[in-house]
Amino acid sequence: MKDMCEVHLHDEEKVNRIQKVISQVDISSMSKLFKVIGDENRVKISYALCEDEELCVCDLANIIGASMATTSHHLRTLYKHSIVKYRKEGKLAFYSLDDDHIKQLILIALAHQQEVRVDG
């Protein structure tokens, strides 16, 4: 199977239209979002927060099998990029997903991965 065009010809109207649309979107921020979520431990944290709407740092550390320090580092990164939010209750910090869009991204990625595995 050849996965490349055999001639170098493009639809100039289509290319120009899509380039214009792309230039009006903050692609850099979208790329950063996927890079941040792309870390395996941060995906585990995000997925765990899809399963349970709120978890403390201790729970998350045990879920991902990492130290409290490592988990806190990942949570700070997720917080900095508005993927998670937290609330304090005494000395405990409880984390949740910042909004439903993050949950949708995680669940769509999971559905895609399962579909590829079945179809592949």
C-alpha positions, -999 to +999 in steps of 0.1 A: +000+000+000+013+034-010+005+060+016+017+090-004+003+108-034+020+097-066+016+132-080+023+166-064-010+184-069-031+200-042-065+217-040-054+253-036-088+265-025-091+238+002-056+243+014-060+281+017-093+278+035-080+253+060-047+273+065-068+304+073-089+284+099-058+270+115-042+304+117-071+316+138-068+288+164-043+286+192-026+254+180+003+260+204-020+258+235-037+227+221-004+210+215+007+219+251-025+204+265-019+171+247+018+171+258+008+176+294-018+149+293+005+127+273+026+117+303+016+082+315+013+091+351-007+122+343-030+102+321-035+077+350-043+106+373-068+121+348-084+088+341-087+081+379-105+114+382-129+104+355-137+073+376-141+092+408-149+129+407-126+138+436-095+121+451-069+132+476-032+132+468-027+101+490-053+082+470-039+093+437-003+084+447-015+048+456-035+045+424-006+054+401+020+036+423+041+067+428+054+086+458+035+116+472+062+139+459+060+126+424+022+126+424+022+162+438+046+172+410+023+158+384-007+174+400+010+208+400+017+204+363-019+194+356-032+223+378-008+248+360-024+238+327-060+240+340-066+202+337-073+197+374-085+219+403-082+213+440-098+222+473-083+221+507-100+204+536-078+209+567-044+194+557-059+174+529-060+184+492-087+170+470-083+171+433-109+169+405-109+175+368-112+212+360-141+207+337-160+181+317-140+188+285-110+171+300-131+141+309-144+139+274-109+140+260-098+111+282-129+090+275-127+097+237-090+087+237-100+055+256-128+047+231-104+053+202-077+031+217-102+003+223-116+007+188-081+005+172-073-026+192-105-043+181-102-032+144-064-035+142 
